Every structure is written in structure tokens, then in C-alpha cells.
Amino acid sequence: MHDYRKLDVWVKSHELAVDIHRLAMSPVGGEVVHRELRAAALEVPVRLVRGCEAEEAGEFAVAMRDAAAAVDELGYRLRFARDAAAIDDVPFARLEARVNQLRAMLGGLNRTVRVRLGAAGRPAASRPAASRPAAPRAVPDRAQRGALDAGSSPPRSRP
């Protein structure tokens, strides 16, 4: 478990969610569009918090990918709000730049998590068998058979 408040991406997403909430509380624009925009903005920091509460690295990775998807959804809802005249061009441009910054930050975080978990981006236990290292063999390999034929005892495998 991690303290989500120490993640720069959480701080930025929280600040963005608060700013979008304040903007969307204005009487200008559609109530439904504003409500959905506020919900989408809040979803990003919430998913980051859930990821930081994860017990396993794989769960953290999934939550970070979900947060990245939530940023993409927020970007679309923001664009829709502008196109539907629920927000003006100036606040849209400012907010869109911040969404793009979050997208880049989460992309970097997701790459770091994938590197730490392995090439597949999942913990080794959840990767397909073909991508995992082979389990210790119960049948002796050629060198061990040669040693067995010479009269030595087989090597003991550790559980």
C-alpha cells in the first residue's frame, strides 16, 4: 500500500477535479453535461487512490491503467462539453492542457510499472506459461543422467 497523496499525478488529478467541479457548478451550460464532467474528473483521482490501496503490484498496475482510461474519458467529456457550448474555449484549452499533462504522467507511471512487473505488464504468476521461466524439472537432464549413471546421487530440488 502506498500513500496516494505522495503521487504527483494524484495531486495534479485532484486539483484538476476540483477546478472542473468549480467550473461545472456555473449556471452556464447543460446540467447533465456538467454533472457527467464532474463525475469523470473525480474518477481519475479515485482510481489512483484505489491503486495505492492495492495489496499486490498487479492490482496496482490494473488501477493505473484504469486511471489512464479515466483520463482519456475525461478528455473526451471535456471536448464534448466545449462542443455542446457547456464551457467556453478559453477554460477548455486550459483544462485540456492539464488533461494532456495527466495523460503523459500516467503513461510514464504505467511504463515504469510494466518494467517492474516484467515485459507483459503483469506479475509473473499471471503471465501465460510460455512467457514464464520453466519450472524446475522433475526428470533429470542429460548432465544429471550422466552423473546418475556414474553412481552419484541425484541433486535434491528445493521446494
Secondary structure, 3 states (H helix, E strand, C coil): CCCHHHCHHHHHHHHHHHHHHHHHCCCCCCHHHHHHHHHHHHHHHHHHHHHHCCCCHHHHHHHHHHHHHHHHHHHHHHHHHHHCCCCCHHHHHHHHHHHHHHHHHHHHHHHHHHHHHCCCCCCHHHCCHHHCCCCCCCCCCHHHHHHHHCCCCCCCCCC
